[in-house]
């Protein structure tokens, strides 16, 4: 550990199947290391295989009839207990998260808080889970719709929100009465293990939640291909999401995809430029630019490019890189060397497509040499269709795109394959409302950055950011429930809809 103390002993991770913490039948394992200090071995985890997935799916199937029979409000009580345990252990979880994934501790606390928020929200869904009760067109007949669980939910998550995203998926799945097979990202198996340990403590019965760690190619594919997993919820890259959708489509599975983004902040000439600069820096370099909602494009009215750049550059140059557990760190490491190589590649492309204002290199020297650090990087004078303005880099790289006016800004915002988050800084309420209407994204912010979604509204994106599903809010239940329409005829006679009640 890099906080000046002695490194704790590495965790010996296990899979959780049918309530038992067990080793993989593969006999193989993989390491998880601290990206701020690659010498710090967080733990060794099971390299799961298709055989482990088969066992986990079987366990989830066995647990399903009893769990779905638990009244939803009682299932909600287990979620509420879980939220309480997350709250009790929030600091421990946040520190583990920073150590394994790298984001600064304040953001790690926010990640855990999102998990708490969704657990509490979904606990309440146990007492709502609304359907419709509507009048029948026939006398003495009742008509209503109810939600029912689907079965075993396969949940596959990325590393960038290693506590929030698994909670965003498991909580609605579980309160709705499904059981779960959960495969976390291979960069954050410890975070997943802690989350699942607390689920067991909260009282989810054995087999209701099963954890299998291991690679996407082995564990992920096995979950997606399993005929006994009717619903898949996936968050990750658009490339992987498309692949999953194709495979799952062969079995007509329900697949909810939350994928990549290329999120823009628009700054108009009348904006509060200090506020805009603060919002841009937070959105672009928070989580080292590794948020699906991270801002990677600033689309700015030409009249204020100069003053905005001056404010931005000053703020970006002041950011301090380091171990996220240290109090004075603003920006943590990238997740791994593959991510750093990708950022380096795009920076080289950026040098040809724009003017490098600051950053542009690996950050080294002292303790930084032990981790995977990259300087916060800004390119100015970037064209809307440049590659660095179109492709998801998923790192601390920001493109400044000058435009003539609001209409050109809208065109630039919308001209990408993604559609997750967007924002506009302006003092003109009319223009703000136009942006809320015009931006083709699932989330729009006014006078705030592109990050900061709350759990009680739907979360997700348009276009290649997903396939129309939403997480969080009531909308999350759509992924994990089937609708059933129920008609009760208490007339005691045959009544024919659309026939007996027609004139003539
Ligand atoms: P990724 O490489 O697509 O991996 C995501 C998850 O999928 C990991 O658990 C990964 O396992 C697994 N996986 C990989 N190949 C698979 C396969 N063939 N079948 C099944 N599962 C497979 O994405 P990432 O690099 O972890 O995450 C970054 C991406 O996630 C970015 O594009 C970001 O925008 C997106 N993201 C989107 C949202 C959103 O809500 N829209 C939120 C957060 C992140 P391994 O780790 O073992 O490879």
Boltz pocket constraint, residues with backbone or C-beta under 6 A from the ligand:
constraints:
  - pocket:
      binder: B
      contacts: [[A, 156], [A, 157], [A, 158], [A, 159], [A, 160], [A, 161], [A, 183], [A, 184], [A, 185], [A, 186], [A, 187], [A, 214], [A, 215], [A, 216], [A, 217], [A, 219], [A, 220], [A, 221], [A, 224], [A, 235], [A, 236], [A, 237], [A, 238], [A, 240], [A, 241], [A, 243], [A, 244], [A, 258], [A, 259], [A, 260], [A, 261], [A, 291], [A, 292], [A, 293], [A, 392], [A, 394], [A, 420], [A, 460], [A, 461], [A, 465]]
      max_distance: 6.0
